[in-house]
């Protein structure tokens, strides 16, 4: 397996589409239509993130260069979108859902959002669908440690034991605090299966036919969408992570090309989908339903493509150049164009 294989593009594409569709239904006032669809997408993102970044660390195991590339991968586009939401007062505040409303943040809340630490202090989110961003950033701190541990042991059973302990801890926490919001501690069982997929990919050969990957992925997503929650999602991620290495790669060109494009622009889609929904369902209210619905994918496509080429891709290249200047030898060329964001409702 490699980080740019078709199955991973399909996994990432499905993840971002599930998140966007779930939020469309939420803001359209159709809560019974989306179930746990948004969390399903987030879980797929988390598994994808860990697997892809394990491959990234394998190509270049220098932790300093890894952190530099990650910072330039996530922060520039996030800061641009956050600034646009604040300056234009786009009504994307999650506390207002399913109604559109702008959250007027204090200076401390702005700082917490700008630094992706709002889950640690002053927890109000200015931009909807951003709760997983700080969790991903905090998980990045642990990934090099996990990588060096797994590279030295290659022991899948150790990861399974850690996963079991993490799931038990989540069960205990949720049992005591049934309304606990997602945090890094809660989400660790969502990330570890990606590391398991990386470990398994070194041990097994993909033998299951490509079409069965689609059946597996959609079937698991449908079950989770119906029965998922913060606790059960751990088992969903575990099934995805353990299953991924066994499937041969999808080769049907229309699907491969479509998934590759969506994966390339997925971070922009993730950050821009709620502002795009605002355009159709809020700013164009009073216009025809056809115009309102058509405007959402148009605005989302234009904004995500423009932000990718205008901000995201240049900053990725800058991060790679800066990372190469870190000592301890030259850094191999790393293509992070389709690597993870992060994701989430």
N, C-alpha and C positions, 0 to 999 in steps of 0.2 A: 504493500500500500504506500501511496505517496499523498502529500497534502493537497495535490491538485487533481486527484482522480475524480471521475464523473460522479460516483456514488456520494462523495462528500459534498460536491456542488449541489446534488439533488437534496441531500439532507439539509444543507444550509438554506436552500431556496424554500423548501417546505416549511422550515422553521420561521422564516421572516414572513412568508405568506400567511401562515396560521396566526401570527401575532397581529398582522395588519387586518385580517378579516375579523378576528375576534373584537378588535377595537372599533371597527366599523359597526358591527352589530351592537356593541355596547353604547356607542354614541347615537345610534339610530333608535335606541330604546327597545331593543330586542334581546333581553338577557337570556331568554330560554333558547336562543338560537346558537349560542357559542359555548356554553358549558365551561370546560376547562381548556378550551382551544388555545388561549393565550399562553397558559402555563405549559401546555404541550410543546408549543414553539420554543419557549424559553429553555425547557429541558433539552430539546434537540440542539439548541445553540450551545449549551454548556458542555454536552458530550462532544460536540464538534470542536469546540474551542480547545479542550484539553488534548484531544487526539492530534489536531493540526499543530498545536504549539509544541507537543512532544517531538513531532517531526522537525519543527523549526529549531528546537534545541539540539536535536541530533545533528542537523547540518552545521550549527554553530553553537556549541555548548557554553559560550562565554555569557555569564549572567548579566554583566553590565551592558553588553551589546543588546541582549534580549530585552532588558528594561527600556533602553533608549528607543528601540524600534516599537515597542508596545506603547510608549508614551506618545510618540509621533503618529502612531496608528489610530489612537482613540481620541486624544484630547483636542487637536485642532478642529476637527469637524464638529465635535461636541460643543466647543466654545462658540463657534460660528452660529450654530443652530440655537443655542441658548441665548446668545446676544440678539438674534433676530426675534425670538419669542418675547424677550424682555422689551426691546425697543419698539416693536410693532404691537406689543400687548396682545399677542395671539392667545385666544382662550383655550389653552390645552391643559389646564391644571387638573390633575387627577381627582382632587377632592370634589370637584364640581360634576364629575361624570355621573350619570349619562348626560348631564346638561353642560353646555359650554360655558366656561368662566375663566377669567384671567386671575392668576394668583399674584398679588402684589407683595413681593418678598422684601424682607429687611436686608440690610447690608450683610449681616451674618449669614442669612439664608442664601443670599447670592453667592457669597464666598463658598459656602458648603456645597452648593450646586456646581460652581465653577471648578472646584477641586474634586468633584465626585466623591465627597465624603458625607453626603447628606443622610446616609444611613447610620452614621456614627454620632452626628450632632446636628441639631436643628433639622430634623428629618423631613421637612416639607419639600416636595419636588415641584419645581417650576414647570418642567416639561413632562407631560404624561409619557407612559411607557419607558421610563428610564430607571426603574428601581433596580434592575440587574446590573447596570453599569458599574456602580461602586463595588458590587460583589465580585464582578469579573476583575476589576483592578486589584482588589485585595487578594483574589485567588492567584493572580499573576506572581505575587510575592512568594507563593509556595511552590509554584510550578518547577523552577530550577531545582529545588530541594527534592521534589518528587522524581524529577528526571534523573538526577544523579543516583538516587536510591534505587530506582528501577533498573538503571543501566548496570548497576553493580550486582544486583540480585537476580533480575529477570523472574522473580517469584510472583506468579499470579495469585497464589494462595494468600500471600501476605496482604495484597490489596483487597482480597475478598474478606479477610478478617477485619481490616480497617473499615471497609464498607459496612460490614455487619455491626461493628461498634458504633459507627456514625449513625446508621439507621436507628439503632436502639436509643442512642442519645436524642435523636430528633423525636422519636416516639415519646420519650420521657418528657422532653421540653413541651411538645405540643399537648401532651396530656395534662401538664400543669398549667400551661398558658395556651388555651385553645385558640386565642386570637393573635398569637404571636405572628408578627410580620416576618417575611423571609429575610434572612441574614446570611452571612458567610457560613456560620455554624450550621444553620438549617440546610444550606445548599451544598455543603461538601459532598454528600452522597450523590448529588447530581453531576458533579465534576469527575469524581474518581472513575466512573465507568469509561470515560474517555481515555484515561491512563491505562485502564485494563485493555481497551481496544488496541492501543499502541503495543502493549506487551504481547497480546495474543497474535498480532500481525507478524511478530517475529517467530512465532511458533507454528502457525497453521497456514495451510494453503487454501485460498478461496475455491470452493467446489460447488456451491449452490448456484443455480442458473441466474442470470441477471434479472429476469422478470420476477423471480421470487423475492428479490430485494424490495421491489415496489409493493408487492403484496404484504411483505413483512412490515415495512415502514408504515404504510397506510393503515394496516390492520392494528398495529400497536398504537398508532396515533388515535384511531377511532375509539379503541378501548379506553385509553387514558382520557380522551376528551369526555367520555361518559362517566368514568368512575374516579378520575384523578383528584388529588388534593396534595397539600404540602408533604404529607407522609407517603402516600402511595406513589408519588412521583419518583421516589428513590428507586422503586422496583422497575418502573418504566425505563428510567435511565440505565439501570443495570442490564435490562434485556437488550436495549439498543446497543450499549457498549460491547457486550459479550457477543452479540450477533453480527455486528458490522464486518469483522474480518473474514467471515465465512462466505460472503457473497462475491461472485464475480462482478466485474464492472459493467454498468449499463453502456451499451454501444450504439443505441438508436440515436442517430445524429440530431434529429429535431429536439429530442428531450435533452441530450447532452449540451447542445448549443444554448437552448433556453435556460437550462439550469446554470450554465456558466455565466450568462449575462446577469441573471438575477443575483447570483452569488457575488459577482463583482460589485454590484451596486447595493448590496444588502444593507450595509451600514447606513447609507443615506436613506434607503427605504425605511429602515427601522426608526431613524430619527425624524424623518419627514412625514411619516404616514398620518400621524394625528393632526399636524397642521394642514395636511392635504384634505383630511376628512372635514376639518373646520371650514375649509373653503366651500366644499360641496353642501354640507349640512347646516352651516351657520351663516357664512357670508352671502351665500346665494339663496338663502331661504326666501320664499316668495316667487322664485322662478320655477320653471317646469321641472318635474322630477327627472326627466331624461337629461336635462342640462346639468342638474346637480350631481347625478350619479356619474355622468361622463367626465365631469370636471375632476373628480377625485383621482382616477388613474392617470389622467393627463398631467395634472399638477404634480403628482407624486413622481411620475417618470421624468418630467423636465427638471424638477428640483434635485432629485437624487443623482441624475446624470451630470447636471451642471456642478453640483457640489463635489462629486467624485473627481471630475477633471479639473475643477478650479481650486479645490482645497485638499481633498483626501489624497489623491495620487501624488501631487507635488510634495505633500508633507511626509508621505511614506518614503519617497525617494530621499528627501532631506534627512529623515531619521536613519535611513540606511547609510548615507554618506557620513553622518556624524558617528554612527556606531562603528564604522570602519576605522575611525581615528582613535578608538579606544585601544590601549596597548594590549599586550599579550598575543601579538601576532596578527596577521591579516585576517579579516573576516571574509568567509566565502560569500558569494552573492546569494542573497536570500530574497525570493519573490514573495512578498507579504500582501500582494494585491487582494487575494481572496481570503486572507486569514480572518480570524474571528473578531466580532465586535462585542459586541455584545448586546443582546439582546433583549426587550422584554415588556410585558404588559404592565 
